[in-house]
């Protein structure tokens, strides 16, 4: 099904390359964001569901 759709588009290679680049850059960006994230904030968010102080 997808191959038939792609065959009908002129210059389909550029669309495939652009979509792959967007996909790759998105996940690289998320990985860099997680690496640079403050470790104290990660620890706080990890323990938040177990913290009894914020429950009503």
N, C-alpha and C positions, 0 to 999 in steps of 0.2 A: 504494500500500500504506500509506504513512504517513498519507496524507490520510484514509483510511478509519478508521484507528486514532484520529486526532485528532478526527474528526467524532463518534465515539462517546463522547468524554470531555466531560462538562459543564464549562463554564468553561475551555475549552481555551486561550483567549487568555492567561490568567495563567501557564499552564505554559510556553508559548512565550516569553513575556516574561522569565520567571525564568531559563529556560535560556539565553537570549541574554545576559542580564545576567551570569550566572555565567561564560559563555564570554568575554565582554568583560573582566570584572574579572580573570579568571585571566591573560589575556595582558597586560593593563595592569600587573598586579602583577609578572609576570616581566620586563617591559620596565623597570620601575622598579628591580627588583633588579639587573639587568644594568648599568643606568646608575650605580647607587650602589656597585657592586662595586669593590673595591680593584684598581687598575690593575696593581700589582705582582703580585698573585695571578693575574690574567689572563695576564700575561706569563710567569709561572712555569708555569702549566698549559699554555700554548701551546707552550713549549719542552720540556716534560717528555718527550714521546716521542723527542725528538732528543738528550736528555741521556744521555751514556754513563756517568756516575757511578753511576746507580742500577741499571744492568744487572748481572746476575750472570754 
